[in-house]
Amino acid sequence: MIHSLDMYTDVKRDFINTFVDTVLKPRGWEDRKLQFTGPTGTNAVEAALKLARKVTGRTEVVAFNRGFHGMTLGALACTANNAFRSSSGVPLTNVIRDTFNDMEALENLRQKMFDLGSGMLPPAAFIVEPVQAEGGVRPASKQWLQGVQKLANDTGALFILDSIQCGCGRCGSYFSFDDLDVDPDIIILAKGLGGVGTPIGMLVNKPEFDKVWGPGQHTGTFRGQGFSFVAGKIALEYFKNEEFNEETKRKGEIIRETLNSLEAKYYQVIDVRQKGMMLAIEFKNASFRLPFFSHTSFLFKISVAVAVKGMGKSSIKTSSPINSSILSKTLSAFIIPPSENEKSTSLKYLKHQSSKPNPHKLEVSHLHINHQLKHPLMNLK
């Protein structure tokens, strides 16, 4: 059966049982409820926001700068990037914006929340990414994330962790917040939950909040994707012990060493950020990032091995597949030299840049990150 709405199929049963046994029980969360939403991350975010507002009877949601939560209206209101927000066509409201990973800002927010003269309404929820992905691979500190949780508890709001991009093993444990000692009311999952890119979205809800839903209050056609349940179950089996997580951490450190060497060699690179196999390189300004995107055909060749994505104006993110068998088959792409046309494009770009009154120059070798990564990444087997 391809998909089954909300019917309880054998493949859905097997996925649920495997998720409970592999992910929830080891964390003492076997009482949590799994809610399958529409098969996209943004629909799962919408469901989380609706549930928080239904539970509390409030409208406002606290979200953070650089955060990304999706492209539908509720999720987009929580998203900070104006490049995405500008396409909404309507006002994006009912969101209180605060500063990510900033204890002083969090304390200021607390004071406003409890100041009757501040004009600030109590929120329904705090929604936060444990590791901001599109925002530049910025991990939340333990102190700050625990502070957000405490403020949520103190104000009667729900504490929602959006683990769509940073979850499902990407950061070296199943949840990227496993090392931060927090207890979210709602966890949002999608993307890697489907195992091989099959569409799926799911909430992990505390039972006292999940029971507030009425029948059909967040429904949809494609929530029973059989293929996603089968692939997702197989992916979950990688986490029955810590071997796979340890490999993710090991490979992440190899990539980090390579990126650190770029940071040491090129003054244009000002920072490298990482958690597990989610990494970002930040440049002095956008002009230093552009050469990486001038090789679109070459980057397409290696996109299975290293996905390079733009974030803001001066950063790129690498999201290598955490499945080593897939990665080992695609490593040969790194030693494919750029075509003559690509070399020509690079040289034309550099000549154009050198004609400007800009003292910062990039070497041609810098444009081909594959040569920089060739030897270290060959250890990823």
C-alpha positions in Angstrom: 0.0 0.0 0.0 1.5 3.3 -1.1 -0.3 5.5 1.4 -3.1 5.0 3.9 -4.2 8.3 5.4 -4.5 7.6 9.1 -5.2 3.9 8.8 -3.0 1.6 11.0 -1.0 -0.4 8.4 1.7 -2.9 9.2 4.5 -0.6 7.9 3.2 2.3 10.0 3.1 0.0 13.0 6.6 -1.2 12.4 7.9 2.3 12.1 6.2 3.5 15.3 7.4 0.5 17.3 11.0 0.9 16.0 11.0 4.7 16.8 9.6 4.0 20.3 12.1 1.2 21.0 15.1 3.0 19.5 14.6 6.6 20.2 12.0 7.2 22.9 12.5 4.4 25.5 16.3 5.0 26.0 15.4 8.6 26.9 12.5 7.6 29.2 10.0 9.1 26.8 7.9 6.0 25.9 4.8 7.9 26.9 5.2 10.5 24.2 2.7 10.6 21.4 3.7 10.5 17.7 1.6 12.7 15.4 2.1 12.3 11.7 1.5 15.6 10.0 1.6 16.5 6.3 4.8 15.2 4.8 6.9 18.4 5.0 8.8 20.1 7.7 6.8 23.3 7.4 3.5 21.5 7.8 4.9 19.9 11.0 5.8 23.3 12.2 2.3 24.6 11.5 0.9 21.7 13.5 3.2 22.4 16.5 2.2 26.1 16.5 -1.5 25.2 16.3 -1.2 22.8 19.2 0.6 25.3 21.4 -2.0 28.0 20.7 -4.8 25.5 21.3 -3.3 24.3 24.6 -2.6 27.8 26.0 -5.3 29.9 24.4 -2.7 32.4 23.4 -1.5 33.8 20.0 2.1 35.0 20.3 5.1 32.8 19.7 8.7 33.6 20.6 11.2 32.9 17.7 14.8 33.9 17.2 17.0 35.8 14.8 18.5 33.8 12.0 15.9 31.1 12.6 14.4 29.1 9.7 11.2 27.2 10.3 9.5 26.9 6.9 7.7 28.6 4.0 4.0 28.4 4.9 2.5 31.4 6.7 2.7 30.3 10.3 6.2 28.9 9.9 7.3 31.8 7.8 6.2 34.2 10.5 8.7 32.5 12.8 11.4 32.5 10.2 13.7 35.5 10.5 15.2 35.8 7.0 13.5 38.7 5.1 14.5 37.1 1.8 12.0 34.4 2.6 9.5 36.6 4.5 9.1 39.1 1.6 7.2 36.6 -0.5 4.3 36.1 2.0 1.9 38.6 0.5 0.3 39.3 3.9 1.6 40.6 7.2 3.5 38.0 9.2 2.4 38.6 12.8 2.0 37.1 16.3 5.7 36.5 16.7 8.0 38.0 19.3 11.6 38.1 17.9 14.6 37.7 20.3 18.3 37.0 19.9 19.6 33.5 19.5 22.1 32.2 22.0 22.4 35.4 23.9 22.0 35.2 27.7 21.7 38.9 28.2 19.0 39.3 25.6 17.1 36.3 27.2 17.3 38.0 30.6 15.9 41.2 29.1 13.1 39.2 27.5 12.3 37.6 30.9 12.0 41.0 32.5 9.6 42.2 29.8 7.5 39.1 30.1 6.9 39.7 33.8 6.6 43.5 33.6 2.9 44.4 33.4 3.8 47.7 31.9 5.8 46.3 29.0 2.8 45.7 26.7 4.1 42.2 25.9 1.6 39.4 25.8 2.4 36.1 27.3 3.4 33.6 24.5 1.9 30.3 23.5 5.3 28.8 22.7 9.0 29.3 22.3 10.2 27.7 19.1 14.0 27.2 18.6 16.4 25.2 16.5 19.0 23.5 18.7 21.4 24.0 15.9 20.4 26.8 13.5 20.9 25.4 10.0 20.0 28.0 7.4 21.1 30.6 10.0 24.7 29.5 9.6 25.2 26.2 11.6 25.0 27.9 15.0 24.6 25.5 17.9 22.7 26.7 21.0 24.7 26.6 24.2 23.5 24.4 27.0 23.1 27.3 29.4 21.1 29.4 26.9 18.7 26.6 25.7 18.0 25.6 29.3 17.3 29.2 30.0 14.8 29.3 27.1 13.1 26.2 28.5 12.9 27.7 32.0 11.4 30.9 30.7 8.8 28.9 28.7 7.9 26.9 31.8 7.7 30.0 34.0 5.4 31.8 31.5 3.2 28.7 30.9 4.3 28.5 27.3 5.2 25.3 25.4 8.9 24.6 24.6 9.2 23.5 21.0 12.4 22.2 19.5 12.6 22.3 15.6 14.9 19.4 14.8 14.0 19.1 11.2 17.4 19.9 9.7 19.7 19.2 12.7 18.0 16.0 14.0 17.9 12.3 13.0 21.7 11.7 13.6 23.0 14.7 11.6 24.9 16.1 14.7 26.3 12.9 16.1 23.3 11.8 18.2 19.8 11.1 17.2 18.6 14.5 18.6 21.1 17.4 18.3 20.0 18.5 21.8 20.8 15.1 23.5 23.8 16.7 25.2 22.0 19.8 26.4 19.8 18.3 29.2 16.4 19.7 28.1 12.9 18.3 28.0 10.9 19.7 25.1 7.1 19.7 25.1 7.1 19.2 21.3 9.8 17.9 19.0 9.4 18.6 15.2 10.9 16.1 12.8 11.0 15.6 9.0 13.7 15.3 6.3 16.1 12.6 7.6 13.2 10.9 9.4 12.2 9.3 6.1 15.6 7.6 5.7 16.4 8.3 2.0 14.7 11.6 1.4 11.1 10.3 1.3 8.5 12.8 2.4 7.4 12.6 6.1 6.7 15.0 8.9 6.1 14.1 12.6 5.7 15.7 16.0 6.8 14.0 19.3 4.3 15.5 21.8 4.0 15.2 25.6 0.8 13.3 26.2 -0.8 16.1 28.3 -0.6 18.4 25.4 -1.4 15.9 22.6 -4.7 15.0 24.2 -6.0 18.6 23.6 -6.3 17.8 19.8 -9.9 17.1 18.6 -10.6 14.7 15.8 -9.5 16.0 12.4 -8.0 19.3 13.7 -4.8 18.8 11.8 -5.6 16.5 9.0 -4.2 15.9 5.5 -4.1 13.4 2.7 -0.5 12.2 2.6 0.3 11.4 6.2 0.4 7.7 5.8 3.2 7.3 3.3 4.0 3.6 3.3 7.3 4.0 1.5 8.4 6.6 4.0 7.6 4.3 6.9 9.6 1.5 5.4 12.6 3.6 4.6 12.4 5.4 7.9 12.3 2.2 9.9 15.5 1.0 8.1 17.2 4.3 8.9 16.2 4.0 12.6 17.9 0.7 12.8 21.3 2.5 12.4 20.7 4.0 15.9 20.1 0.8 17.9 23.6 1.4 19.3 26.1 4.2 19.3 28.4 2.9 16.5 26.8 5.0 13.8 26.8 8.1 15.9 30.4 7.7 16.7 31.2 7.3 13.0 29.3 10.5 12.3 31.4 12.4 14.9 34.6 10.9 13.5 33.8 11.9 10.0 32.7 15.3 11.1 36.1 15.9 12.7 37.9 14.9 9.6 35.9 17.4 7.6 36.4 20.0 10.3 40.2 19.5 10.1 40.1 20.2 6.4 38.0 23.4 6.9 40.3 24.5 9.7 43.2 24.2 7.2 41.3 26.5 4.8 40.7 29.0 7.7 44.4 28.9 8.5 45.5 29.3 4.9 43.1 31.9 3.6 42.5 35.1 5.6 39.2 35.4 3.7 37.8 32.6 5.9 37.0 34.0 9.3 35.1 31.2 11.1 34.3 27.5 10.9 31.3 26.2 12.9 30.2 22.6 13.4 28.2 20.1 15.3 28.7 16.5 14.0 28.4 16.5 10.2 26.7 19.9 9.9 29.4 22.5 9.2 29.6 26.1 7.9 32.4 28.3 6.6 32.0 32.0 7.0 33.9 34.5 4.9 34.8 38.2 5.4 32.1 39.2 3.0 29.9 37.9 0.2 32.4 38.5 -2.6 34.7 35.8 -1.2 31.9 33.3 -1.2 30.8 33.9 -4.8 33.6 31.8 -6.5 32.3 28.7 -4.8 29.0 29.2 -6.7 30.6 30.0 -10.1 31.1 26.3 -10.6 27.5 25.2 -10.6 28.0 22.3 -12.9 30.9 21.0 -10.9 29.1 21.4 -7.6 26.2 19.5 -9.1 28.5 16.6 -9.8 29.6 16.4 -6.1 26.3 17.5 -4.5 25.6 13.9 -3.4 28.8 13.9 -1.4 28.8 17.5 -0.2 25.8 19.8 -0.5 26.9 23.4 -0.5 24.2 25.9 0.4 24.1 29.6 0.8 23.2 31.2 4.1 23.0 34.9 4.4 25.6 36.8 2.4 28.9 35.4 3.6 28.6 31.8 4.6 28.2 28.4 3.0 27.1 25.1 4.7 28.3 21.6 4.0 25.9 18.8 4.7 27.7 15.6 3.8 25.5 12.4 3.9 26.0 10.7 7.3 25.6 7.2 5.7 29.2 6.2 5.0 28.3 3.6 2.3 26.8 6.4 0.2 29.6 8.7 0.9 32.4 6.2 0.0 30.8 5.7 -3.4 30.8 9.3 -4.2 34.2 10.4 -3.0 35.7 9.9 -6.4 33.8 13.0 -7.5 36.3 15.0 -5.5 39.2 14.1 -7.8 37.3 14.9 -11.0 39.1 18.0 -12.2 37.1 21.0 -13.3 36.4 21.2 -17.0 38.1 23.7 -19.2 34.9 25.7 -19.3 34.8 25.8 -15.5 38.4 26.9 -15.4 37.7 29.6 -17.9 34.7 30.8 -15.9 36.9 30.9 -12.8 39.6 32.9 -14.5 37.1 35.3 -16.0 35.6 35.8 -12.5 39.0 36.5 -11.0 40.0 38.9 -13.7 36.7 40.7 -13.2 37.4 40.9 -9.5 41.0 42.0 -10.0 39.8 44.9 -12.1 38.0 46.3 -9.1 39.7 48.4 -6.4 39.7 45.4 -4.0 42.9 44.3 -2.4 41.5 40.9 -1.5 42.2 38.2 -4.1 41.4 34.5 -4.3 43.7 32.0 -5.8 42.3 29.7 -8.5 43.0 26.7 -6.2 40.7 28.2 -3.6 37.8 28.0 -6.0 38.1 24.3 -6.3 37.4 23.0 -2.8 37.6 19.5 -4.2 41.4 19.7 -4.3 41.5 20.9 -0.8 39.3 18.1 0.4 40.7 15.3 -1.7 43.1 13.7 0.7 41.4 14.1 4.0 38.0 13.0 2.7 39.5 9.8 1.2 39.7 8.6 4.8 35.9 8.7 5.1 35.3 5.0 4.3 
